Amino acid sequence: MKLAGLKSLESAHDDSIWAATWVPATETRPSLLLTGSLDETVRLWKADDDVILDRTNTGHSLGVVSVAAHPSGVIAASASLDSFVRVFDVDSNATVATLEAPPSESWQMQFHPKGTMLAVAGGSSTSIKVWDTTTWQLAASLQIPRPESSKPNDKIATKKFVLSVAWSPDGRRLACGSMDGTISVFDVARAKFLHHLEGHLMPVRSLIYYPNDPRVLFSGSDDAHIHMYDAEGKSLIGSMSGHSSWVLSIDASPDGGAIASGSSDKTVKLWDLSMRAAVQSMTNHSDMVWGVAFRPPGGAGVRAGRLASVSDDKTISLYDYS
């Protein structure tokens, strides 16, 4: 696989862009790129041969830190520092639900692979909040256990601050990454903590399960490494290095052939999993790259694989790959 720079749109938002994901195609429209920014807006983009603004959604009173798309492509969600998660209809922008959390307790989010639940990384609540997408009631609060022989205190809560979350492809497991570098794995059906995955020394800002194997989990950390775990066997399979600073975002290509990463070193890297090494480094951005996202397959007229990246430089970059 090789990336080819396709298009970059400068000043796509009025402030830093911290989140990006693709809304899957429906029968009536192609996939759209969804971005969230510190300018308090969420924007939807037509992103085939060019990056064209479809519309701007408002409603948050502070910066947007995460966005997520339902697998049906019909609804999406945005999480903000204003403590609210807004769930909205993609085509009409009508609010479907407003989920409230204590101050800033909504970070990275991801819908269940079948769309039945929305998992939200719970910040200093040291938990993952799981919402039922039929009733929009809180279905579970999966609490990260404190280390043994420790007493509750603010220092421990800060270390366990939950930044990232990922569903396994079969929907049976949830993993979350914390400020202290640990990754916690849960059995969702039983709402049970299973184990920690260790190896990172700094915050784990991004997680993604391997699409071809529900056991394999990738993580990106401020320690500049990407780790590959057997999330069931609790073992570290491999560690990939190449960034010179924090790894802020990772995503897996739909075919499972590669991983992309965005970093505070201003680069986007493509990683070959058979080599476990970076095979390409893209330098389109002039500031920290907060989000990378592969477009899901499907939709009429889709000619090539597509990757998007977003940055503190307010730019959206698109890449083709084959």
C-alpha positions as CSV (number, residue, x, y, z in Angstrom):
1,M,0.0,0.0,0.0
2,K,1.2,3.5,-0.8
3,L,-0.3,6.9,0.0
4,A,-0.6,9.7,-2.6
5,G,-1.4,13.2,-1.5
6,L,-4.7,14.2,-3.2
7,K,-5.9,17.5,-1.8
8,S,-5.4,19.8,1.2
9,L,-7.9,22.4,2.3
10,E,-6.5,25.2,4.5
11,S,-8.7,27.1,7.0
12,A,-11.2,24.3,7.0
13,H,-12.2,25.4,10.5
14,D,-11.6,28.6,12.4
15,D,-9.5,26.9,15.0
16,S,-7.6,23.6,15.6
17,I,-9.3,20.5,14.2
18,W,-9.1,17.8,16.9
19,A,-11.3,15.0,15.5
20,A,-12.3,13.4,12.2
21,T,-14.2,10.3,11.1
22,W,-16.0,9.1,8.0
23,V,-19.8,8.8,7.9
24,P,-20.6,5.6,5.9
25,A,-22.4,6.0,2.6
26,T,-26.2,5.4,2.5
27,E,-28.5,4.5,-0.4
28,T,-29.0,8.2,-1.1
29,R,-25.6,9.7,-0.6
30,P,-21.9,8.9,-0.6
31,S,-19.8,8.8,2.5
32,L,-19.0,12.2,4.2
33,L,-16.0,13.3,6.2
34,L,-17.0,14.6,9.7
35,T,-14.7,16.9,11.6
36,G,-14.8,18.6,15.0
37,S,-12.9,21.7,16.0
38,L,-12.0,23.9,18.9
39,D,-14.1,26.5,17.1
40,E,-17.1,24.7,18.6
41,T,-18.5,23.5,15.3
42,V,-18.9,20.1,13.6
43,R,-18.6,20.1,9.8
44,L,-19.6,17.6,7.1
45,W,-17.5,17.5,3.9
46,K,-17.9,15.9,0.5
47,A,-14.4,14.5,0.1
48,D,-14.1,12.6,-3.1
49,D,-11.8,14.5,-5.6
50,D,-11.9,17.7,-3.5
51,V,-12.9,18.8,0.0
52,I,-16.2,20.6,-0.3
53,L,-18.1,21.9,2.7
54,D,-21.5,20.3,2.9
55,R,-22.7,22.1,6.0
56,T,-21.7,23.4,9.5
57,N,-23.4,22.2,12.6
58,T,-23.4,24.3,15.7
59,G,-24.8,23.6,19.2
60,H,-21.7,23.2,21.4
61,S,-20.5,26.0,23.6
62,L,-16.9,24.8,23.8
63,G,-14.4,23.0,21.6
64,V,-15.4,19.6,20.0
65,V,-12.9,16.9,21.0
66,S,-14.4,13.8,19.4
67,V,-16.8,12.7,16.6
68,A,-18.2,9.3,15.9
69,A,-20.4,7.9,13.1
70,H,-23.1,5.2,13.4
71,P,-22.4,2.2,11.0
72,S,-25.7,2.9,9.2
73,G,-24.5,6.3,8.2
74,V,-27.8,7.8,9.4
75,I,-26.7,9.4,12.7
76,A,-23.4,10.7,14.2
77,A,-22.2,12.1,17.5
78,S,-20.0,14.9,18.7
79,A,-18.4,15.3,22.2
80,S,-17.4,18.7,23.5
81,L,-15.5,20.2,26.4
82,D,-19.0,21.7,27.4
83,S,-19.7,18.2,28.9
84,F,-22.4,17.3,26.3
85,V,-22.5,14.6,23.6
86,R,-24.8,15.6,20.8
87,V,-26.3,12.9,18.7
88,F,-27.7,14.1,15.4
89,D,-29.3,13.0,12.2
90,V,-26.6,13.3,9.5
91,D,-28.9,14.5,6.7
92,S,-31.2,16.8,8.6
93,N,-29.0,17.9,11.5
94,A,-32.0,17.3,13.8
95,T,-30.8,16.5,17.4
96,V,-31.6,12.8,18.2
97,A,-30.3,12.9,21.8
98,T,-28.2,15.0,24.1
99,L,-26.1,13.1,26.6
100,E,-24.8,14.9,29.6
101,A,-21.7,14.1,31.6
102,P,-19.9,16.0,34.4
103,P,-17.4,18.6,33.3
104,S,-15.3,17.4,30.4
105,E,-16.1,13.7,30.9
106,S,-16.6,12.9,27.3
107,W,-13.5,12.2,25.2
108,Q,-13.0,9.7,22.4
109,M,-16.2,7.9,21.3
110,Q,-17.1,4.9,19.2
111,F,-20.3,3.2,18.1
112,H,-20.7,-0.5,18.6
113,P,-20.0,-2.4,15.2
114,K,-23.7,-3.1,15.0
115,G,-24.7,0.3,16.1
116,T,-26.6,-0.8,19.3
117,M,-24.4,1.2,21.7
118,L,-22.2,4.2,21.9
119,A,-19.1,4.0,24.1
120,V,-17.6,7.2,25.5
121,A,-14.2,7.5,27.2
122,G,-15.1,9.1,30.6
123,G,-12.1,11.3,31.5
124,S,-11.5,11.7,35.2
125,S,-14.6,9.6,36.0
126,T,-12.1,6.7,35.2
127,S,-14.8,4.8,33.3
128,I,-16.3,4.1,30.0
129,K,-19.9,5.2,29.6
130,V,-22.0,3.0,27.4
131,W,-25.3,4.4,26.0
132,D,-28.1,2.3,24.5
133,T,-28.8,3.8,21.0
134,T,-32.4,2.8,21.0
135,T,-33.5,4.5,24.2
136,W,-30.4,6.8,24.8
137,Q,-30.3,5.6,28.4
138,L,-27.0,4.9,30.1
139,A,-26.6,1.1,29.8
140,A,-23.4,0.6,31.7
141,S,-20.6,2.5,33.4
142,L,-17.5,0.3,33.1
143,Q,-15.2,1.4,36.0
144,I,-11.4,0.9,35.8
145,P,-10.3,-0.7,39.0
146,R,-7.8,1.1,41.2
147,P,-4.4,-0.6,41.7
148,E,-4.4,-3.0,44.5
149,S,-3.3,-1.7,48.0
150,S,-4.0,1.9,47.0
151,K,-6.2,4.4,48.6
152,P,-8.5,6.7,46.6
153,N,-6.9,10.0,45.8
154,D,-6.8,12.7,43.2
155,K,-3.4,11.6,41.9
156,I,-4.6,8.1,41.1
157,A,-7.7,9.5,39.4
158,T,-5.5,11.8,37.3
159,K,-3.3,8.9,36.2
160,K,-6.4,6.8,35.2
161,F,-8.0,9.6,33.2
162,V,-9.6,7.8,30.3
163,L,-8.7,9.3,26.9
164,S,-9.5,6.7,24.3
165,V,-11.9,3.8,23.6
166,A,-12.3,1.1,21.0
167,W,-14.8,-1.8,20.3
168,S,-13.6,-5.1,19.1
169,P,-14.9,-6.1,15.6
170,D,-17.2,-8.7,17.1
171,G,-18.6,-6.2,19.7
172,R,-17.7,-8.4,22.7
173,R,-14.9,-6.3,24.1
174,L,-14.2,-2.7,24.9
175,A,-10.7,-1.3,25.4
176,C,-9.9,2.0,26.9
177,G,-6.6,3.9,27.1
178,S,-5.6,6.0,30.1
179,M,-3.3,8.9,31.0
180,D,-0.9,6.6,32.9
181,G,-0.2,4.4,29.8
182,T,-2.3,1.4,30.8
183,I,-5.0,-0.1,28.6
184,S,-8.1,-1.7,30.2
185,V,-10.1,-4.4,28.6
186,F,-13.8,-5.2,29.4
187,D,-16.3,-7.9,28.7
188,V,-19.3,-5.8,27.6
189,A,-22.1,-8.4,28.0
190,R,-21.0,-9.1,31.6
191,A,-20.0,-5.5,32.3
192,K,-16.8,-7.0,33.7
193,F,-13.2,-5.7,33.8
194,L,-10.9,-8.4,32.4
195,H,-7.3,-7.2,32.6
196,H,-4.9,-4.4,31.9
197,L,-2.5,-4.3,29.0
198,E,0.9,-2.7,29.8
199,G,3.9,-1.5,28.0
200,H,3.3,2.3,27.4
201,L,4.9,4.8,29.7
202,M,2.8,7.8,28.8
203,P,-0.9,8.6,27.9
204,V,-2.6,6.3,25.4
205,R,-4.6,8.7,23.1
206,S,-5.8,6.3,20.4
207,L,-6.9,2.7,20.1
208,I,-8.1,0.6,17.2
209,Y,-8.8,-3.1,16.9
210,Y,-7.5,-5.0,13.9
211,P,-10.4,-5.4,11.5
212,N,-9.3,-9.0,10.6
213,D,-8.8,-10.3,14.1
214,P,-10.9,-9.4,17.2
215,R,-8.0,-10.3,19.4
216,V,-5.5,-7.8,18.1
217,L,-5.5,-4.3,19.4
218,F,-3.3,-1.3,18.3
219,S,-2.5,1.6,20.5
220,G,-0.9,5.0,20.0
221,S,0.8,6.8,22.9
222,D,2.6,10.0,23.9
223,D,5.7,7.8,24.3
224,A,5.9,8.0,20.4
225,H,5.3,4.2,20.0
226,I,2.5,2.2,18.4
227,H,1.9,-1.1,20.2
228,M,0.3,-4.2,18.9
229,Y,-1.3,-6.4,21.6
230,D,-3.0,-9.8,21.8
231,A,-5.9,-8.2,23.8
232,E,-7.2,-11.6,24.9
233,G,-3.9,-13.2,25.8
234,K,-2.7,-10.0,27.6
235,S,0.6,-10.0,25.6
236,L,2.5,-7.4,23.7
237,I,3.0,-8.7,20.2
238,G,5.1,-5.9,18.9
239,S,6.2,-2.2,19.2
240,M,6.6,0.1,16.2
241,S,8.6,3.3,16.4
242,G,9.3,6.1,13.9
243,H,7.5,9.2,15.2
244,S,9.7,11.7,17.0
245,S,6.9,12.8,19.3
246,W,3.4,11.9,20.6
247,V,1.2,9.6,18.6
248,L,-2.1,11.3,18.7
249,S,-4.3,9.2,16.4
250,I,-4.2,5.8,14.7
251,D,-6.5,4.0,12.3
252,A,-6.5,0.7,10.5
253,S,-7.2,0.4,6.8
254,P,-10.5,-1.5,6.1
255,D,-8.6,-4.4,4.5
256,G,-6.3,-4.7,7.5
257,G,-3.2,-4.2,5.4
258,A,-1.8,-1.1,7.1
259,I,-2.0,1.3,10.0
260,A,-2.0,5.1,9.6
261,S,-0.9,7.4,12.4
262,G,-0.9,11.2,13.2
263,S,1.6,12.8,15.5
264,S,2.6,16.0,17.2
265,D,5.7,15.8,15.1
266,K,3.4,17.1,12.3
267,T,3.6,14.0,10.2
268,V,1.2,11.2,9.0
269,K,2.8,7.8,8.8
270,L,1.8,4.7,7.0
271,W,2.9,1.4,8.7
272,D,3.3,-2.0,7.0
273,L,2.1,-4.6,9.4
274,S,4.1,-7.4,7.9
275,M,7.3,-5.4,8.3
276,R,6.1,-3.6,11.5
277,A,7.7,-0.5,10.3
278,A,6.8,2.9,8.8
279,V,7.0,2.8,5.0
280,Q,5.9,6.3,4.3
281,S,5.8,9.7,6.0
282,M,3.6,12.5,4.8
283,T,4.4,16.1,5.6
284,N,1.3,18.0,4.4
285,H,0.7,19.6,7.9
286,S,2.5,22.4,9.6
287,D,1.3,21.5,13.1
288,M,0.2,18.6,15.3
289,V,-1.9,16.0,13.5
290,W,-4.8,15.1,15.8
291,G,-6.8,12.8,13.6
292,V,-6.3,10.2,10.9
293,A,-9.3,8.2,9.4
294,F,-9.6,5.7,6.6
295,R,-12.8,5.9,4.6
296,P,-15.0,2.7,5.0
297,P,-15.7,0.7,1.9
298,G,-19.0,1.0,0.0
299,G,-20.9,3.7,-1.8
300,A,-21.5,4.3,-5.5
301,G,-18.6,5.6,-7.6
302,V,-15.9,5.0,-5.0
303,R,-12.8,4.5,-7.1
304,A,-10.0,4.3,-4.5
305,G,-9.1,3.9,-0.9
306,R,-9.1,7.2,1.0
307,L,-7.4,8.5,4.1
308,A,-8.0,11.9,5.8
309,S,-6.0,13.8,8.3
310,V,-6.7,16.9,10.4
311,S,-4.5,19.1,12.4
312,D,-3.9,22.1,14.7
313,D,-3.1,24.0,11.5
314,K,-6.8,24.0,10.6
315,T,-6.2,21.9,7.5
316,I,-7.8,18.8,6.2
317,S,-5.6,16.6,4.0
318,L,-6.8,13.8,1.8
319,Y,-4.7,10.9,0.5
320,D,-5.5,8.1,-2.0
321,Y,-4.0,4.7,-1.5
322,S,-3.9,1.5,-3.5
